[in-house]
Amino acid sequence: MPSDKNIETSIKDPRALALPRAGEKILRVARDLFYRQGIRAIGVDEIVRRAGVTKPSLYRSFPSKDELAASYLRQYDLEFWARFDEAVAAHPGDPRAQIAAFLTRIGKRTQKPDYRGCGMTNAAVEYPEHGHPARVVSEANKQELRRRLRAMAAAMGAGDADTLGDGLLLLIEGAYISGQLFGAGGPAKSVARNADLLIEASLKK
């Protein structure tokens, strides 16, 4: 899956992409459980049982559960930027349309019954300690998203690009949370429309 060259190299771990077969299976199972139920709620025993492997197999690929959680998020990060880059590529030279395309997809995902928000946001809430491997990946993802949104706001000609970029980020994070609270028909479905209204108001100043 393509990744963006601007992603911090510190969050790229080859183990998230090139694992032994058992490691791939473990990561696949862990990803599903971590996303649906939370990282802290799932123990190593549950992961190996569902993956049909032994605990030593897990620790050969991942030195600890913390590293397994970080690997899950590194994979999530790559897929997140692939979706973002796809929206950008669909509207070359038009950051407003790029943002609209990206947020339209977010709005649609929030309406699905199995939606559990953003794995990065969820992990940051679960791990308040800043040095935790999972939080390090989450923080890097959010910092890069903020940087890109501010840059896109500037490219649109916003008088206060940083404030507009931050406003868009707040809308996105709100969609992630409200999608879990309200489900189908909730306010997250209109995140793209609200973002466009914010952009329009910012460009008029």
Salt bridges, closest charged atoms under 4 A:
ASP4 OD1 - ARG148 NH2 2.88
ASP13 OD2 - ARG15 NH2 2.98
ASP13 OD2 - ARG74 NH1 3.13
ASP32 OD2 - ARG36 NH2 2.88
ASP45 OD1 - LYS55 NZ 2.64
GLU46 OE2 - ARG49 NH2 3.20
GLU46 OE2 - ARG50 NE 2.61
ASP66 OD1 - HIS132 NE2 2.97
GLU67 OE2 - ARG15 NH2 3.35
GLU67 OE2 - ARG74 NH1 2.72
GLU79 OE1 - ARG31 NH2 2.60
ASP85 OD1 - ARG148 NH1 3.07
GLU86 OE1 - ARG105 NH1 3.36
GLU129 OE2 - ARG40 NH2 3.44
GLU139 OE2 - HIS130 ND1 2.58
GLU139 OE2 - ARG135 NE 2.72
GLU144 OE2 - ARG147 NH2 2.81
GLU144 OE2 - ARG148 NE 2.93
ASP162 OD2 - ARG150 NH1 3.56
ASP166 OD1 - ARG146 NE 2.81
ASP166 OD2 - ARG150 NH2 2.86
GLU173 OE2 - LYS142 NZ 2.73
ASP196 OD1 - ARG96 NE 2.86
GLU200 OE1 - ARG96 NH2 2.81
